[in-house]
C-alpha cells in the first residue's frame, strides 16, 4: 500500500515539474493579471484610508468597531488577492 501511495505522489509531483516548461498564460493574460494586481491594491488602499476616516467620524463605539471590522476585513481580503495574483504573475509571466 505504501508503494502505491509513493508512486502516485511521485507521478503527480513529476507532472508539476514538467508543466513548468510550458507557458500557462499568454501575454494578454499576463497583462490582465498585472492590471488585476494594481486594481486589488488600489481597492485595499482605499479601504485602509476609509478605515482611518472612520476612526475620526462621530459615531458610537459599537458603530465604529463594526465599520472598522468591515473595512479592515475588506482591505485585508483585497491585499491577499493582490498577493495571490502577484505569485501567479511571478511564476508564469516573468521572463
KOLGUTOR-831940 format. One line per field, with one value per residue (C-alpha): z, x, y; residue number from 1. Coordinates in steps of 0.001 Angstrom, whole numbers, plus 500000, padded with zeros to 6 digits. Example, Ala and Ser with C-alpha at 12.3 -4.5 7.8 and 13.67 -1.06 7.14 Angstrom:
BEGIN
up: (507800  507140)
east: (512300  513670)
north: (495500  498940)
n: (1  2)
//
This chain:
BEGIN
up: (500000  500835  497489  495632  497541  496983  493250  492984  494808  492708  489456  490467  491520  488330  486247  488007  487192  483509  483393  484211  480834  479034  479201  481150  480468  477217  477024  477175  480273  481937  481176  482697  485753  486236  485903  488416  490925  490616  490864  494037  495644  494812  496465  499517  499846  499522  502251  504589  504086  504664  507905  509016  508200  510065  513264  513032  512435  515153  515910  518765  519734  518540  515121  514845  515674  513246  510432  511275  511189  507800  506219  507630  506634  503077  502883  504075  501608  498635  499807  499862  496369  495147  496799  495166  491743  492273  492911  489736  487775  489173  488381  484945  483438  484353  481704)
east: (500000  502832  504478  501275  500890  504554  504345  501153  502704  505860  503944  501717  504644  506531  503678  504036  507736  507132  504188  506504  508225  505116  503502  500291  499366  499781  500924  497357  496544  499749  498796  495336  496889  499206  496274  494326  497150  497023  493239  493205  495960  494059  490896  492838  494490  491114  489614  492568  492126  488373  489127  491303  488454  486039  488052  487672  483903  481367  479628  479067  481835  479799  479228  482875  484032  481551  482626  486286  485884  484144  486599  489692  488448  487829  491248  492945  490950  491914  495540  495546  494046  496813  499414  497913  497818  501418  502504  500801  502374  505835  505667  504017  504630  508095  510732)
north: (500000  502402  501722  502580  505845  506713  506011  508072  511022  510911  510736  513653  515815  514963  516353  519716  519835  519139  521558  524465  524061  525328  528738  528623  532245  534128  537762  539115  537058  538238  541846  541301  539647  542621  545035  542945  543290  547068  547076  544962  547033  550212  548921  547734  551154  552878  550676  551303  555061  554787  552975  555898  558293  556024  556453  560259  560422  560969  557670  555300  552929  549940  551516  552466  548942  547370  549698  549166  545408  545531  547977  546316  542868  544039  545690  542510  540390  542579  542665  538874  538736  541046  538802  535710  537351  538518  534950  533766  536622  535933  532209  532263  535683  536908  536318)
n: (1  2  3  4  5  6  7  8  9  10  11  12  13  14  15  16  17  18  19  20  21  22  23  24  25  26  27  28  29  30  31  32  33  34  35  36  37  38  39  40  41  42  43  44  45  46  47  48  49  50  51  52  53  54  55  56  57  58  59  60  61  62  63  64  65  66  67  68  69  70  71  72  73  74  75  76  77  78  79  80  81  82  83  84  85  86  87  88  89  90  91  92  93  94  95)
//
